[in-house]
Amino acid sequence: MNDLDVLRVFCAGDGRFGNLLGVVRDGRTCPDDASRQALAAELGYSETVFVDDPERGVVDIRTPGTRMSFAGHPLVGVAWLLDIEELQPPAGEVWARYDGEFTWITARPEWVEGKRTEQYATPAEVDALPAPPPGEGWLYAWAWEDEAAGRIRARGFPRRPDGVIAEDEATGSAAVLLTARLNRALNITQGAGSQILTAPGPDGTVEIGGRVRFDAPPRTGRAYGRMDVPVR
């Protein structure tokens, strides 16, 4: 059996919402590409992380259909879980820090691939979008709630051919991209009520942060967000 932690990343202030994330702490239990991809597809979370070296922070990120070089909410979640200051996804070195309530990582916007941001006139227009809206390609729909305060309403739609994830509850990589384009700190409410905080850095990086909690999936009913899944 393979020990899996299930987290919710980018939770609201009251601990609700957040995007589900599966973390396989011992990547050796799924040693090959096929077994990892099969498990990520079976779990059906927007991303699942396989930890290959917990001390150096070497991780492998999978969606239900593909491998990713960088993704925001998985790296925030695994940084919180492992309590380390450096992560090594395929994209490059990622630094992490903690301020008690929030876990932060530093990323580069050029690592974000295949996502398009589109501004709408009002939050009501964003809320009215179907899931997913017509069209192709990853869409990050957003509108100002309070421009002066940097508050944004957003929704994320992968629109992948497999259709497994109709809407992403909280998308760290798209928030990184939007922050770089607007060049200002943002307080983003995405999905049903998840919260993402960002800030541009002086060296072209973007810092992204949020709250992380353990989750107990209904399929297991277990406490502390831990479940056993078969090794392929």
Rosetta blueprint (number, residue, H / E / L):
1 M L
2 N E
3 D E
4 L E
5 D E
6 V E
7 L E
8 R E
9 V E
10 F E
11 C E
12 A L
13 G L
14 D L
15 G L
16 R L
17 F L
18 G L
19 N E
20 L E
21 L E
22 G E
23 V E
24 V E
25 R L
26 D L
27 G H
28 R H
29 T H
30 C L
31 P L
32 D L
33 D H
34 A H
35 S H
36 R H
37 Q H
38 A H
39 L H
40 A H
41 A H
42 E H
43 L H
44 G L
45 Y L
46 S L
47 E E
48 T E
49 V E
50 F E
51 V E
52 D E
53 D E
54 P L
55 E L
56 R L
57 G L
58 V E
59 V E
60 D E
61 I E
62 R E
63 T L
64 P L
65 G L
66 T L
67 R E
68 M E
69 S L
70 F L
71 A L
72 G H
73 H H
74 P H
75 L H
76 V H
77 G H
78 V H
79 A H
80 W H
81 L H
82 L H
83 D L
84 I L
85 E L
86 E E
87 L E
88 Q E
89 P L
90 P L
91 A L
92 G L
93 E L
94 V E
95 W E
96 A E
97 R E
98 Y E
99 D L
100 G L
101 E L
102 F L
103 T E
104 W E
105 I E
106 T E
107 A E
108 R L
109 P H
110 E H
111 W H
112 V L
113 E L
114 G L
115 K E
116 R E
117 T E
118 E E
119 Q E
120 Y L
121 A L
122 T L
123 P H
124 A H
125 E H
126 V H
127 D H
128 A L
129 L L
130 P L
131 A L
132 P L
133 P L
134 P L
135 G L
136 E L
137 G L
138 W E
139 L E
140 Y E
141 A E
142 W E
143 A E
144 W E
145 E E
146 D E
147 E L
148 A L
149 A L
150 G L
151 R E
152 I E
153 R E
154 A E
155 R E
156 G E
157 F E
158 P L
159 R L
160 R L
161 P L
162 D L
163 G L
164 V L
165 I L
166 A L
167 E L
168 D E
169 E L
170 A L
171 T L
172 G H
173 S H
174 A H
175 A H
176 V H
177 L H
178 L H
179 T H
180 A H
181 R H
182 L H
183 N L
184 R L
185 A L
186 L E
187 N E
188 I E
189 T E
190 Q E
191 G L
192 A L
193 G L
194 S E
195 Q E
196 I E
197 L E
198 T E
199 A E
200 P E
201 G L
202 P L
203 D L
204 G L
205 T L
206 V E
207 E E
208 I E
209 G E
210 G E
211 R E
212 V E
213 R E
214 F E
215 D L
216 A L
217 P L
218 P L
219 R L
220 T L
221 G L
222 R L
223 A H
224 Y H
225 G H
226 R E
227 M E
228 D E
229 V E
230 P L
231 V L
232 R L
